[in-house]
Amino acid sequence: MERWEHMEVSVGVDDMAKLATTIQDLGCYGWELAGLASPKVVVGSMVIAILKRPMVLPHDPHDRAEGWKPDPCGRWDVRWWDGQTWTFHVGRRSDDGNETGRDAPTMLPVFKEPNWQ
């Protein structure tokens, strides 16, 4: 069974050129357009693009017991293994406390816009 990762990108209708550029940039990372929507109950006119790409799942851990394991994707400190598959639940440890979040369990790279400074 193929598992998919999804992303939402939204722009104002006056900024459609930016949407096209963003979709092209994300295409280099395996993302493809799955659909477009224009919500009716929104202040201002917006277009929402839904993108998808297949996930490249990391290998199962050696210790298959349920629990927090080192993130095999390398983006967070830990990722939740539910005993059968890697989940979207992730965490980062620091001296200031723990941070949790959601991140797709895929080995594919994460898109980052270039910083031209």
LINHU-V511023 format. One record per pair of residues at least 12 apart in sequence whose ideal C-beta (glycine too) atoms are under 8 Angstrom apart, sorted by the first residue. I is the first residue (numbers start at 1). GAP is how many residues later the second one is. Records with the same first field share a line. If there is no record, write none. Layout:
BEGIN
I=GAP ; GAP
END
This chain:
BEGIN
2=52
3=51 ; 52 ; 54
4=48 ; 49 ; 50 ; 51
5=47 ; 48 ; 49 ; 50 ; 99 ; 101 ; 103
6=28 ; 44 ; 45 ; 46
7=19 ; 24 ; 43 ; 44 ; 45
8=40 ; 41 ; 42 ; 43
9=13 ; 14 ; 17 ; 39 ; 40 ; 42
10=36 ; 37 ; 38 ; 39
11=35 ; 36
12=32 ; 33 ; 34 ; 35
13=25 ; 32 ; 33 ; 34
14=31
16=31
19=28 ; 30
22=27
23=26 ; 28
25=86 ; 88
26=25 ; 85
28=83
29=24 ; 79 ; 80 ; 81 ; 82
30=23 ; 24 ; 78
31=20 ; 21 ; 22 ; 80
32=19 ; 20 ; 21
33=16 ; 17 ; 18
34=16 ; 17 ; 18
35=14 ; 15
36=12 ; 13 ; 14
37=13
53=53 ; 55
55=49 ; 50 ; 51 ; 53
56=50 ; 51 ; 52
57=28 ; 29 ; 48 ; 49 ; 50
58=14 ; 15 ; 28 ; 47 ; 48 ; 49
59=13
60=21
61=20
64=17 ; 19
65=18
66=15 ; 16 ; 17
67=13 ; 14
68=12 ; 13 ; 23
69=12
71=19
72=14 ; 33 ; 35
73=30 ; 32 ; 33 ; 34
75=15 ; 28 ; 35
76=14 ; 15 ; 16 ; 25 ; 27
77=14 ; 15 ; 16
78=12 ; 13 ; 14 ; 15
79=12 ; 24 ; 26
85=20
86=19
87=18
88=14 ; 15 ; 16 ; 17
89=13
90=12 ; 13
END
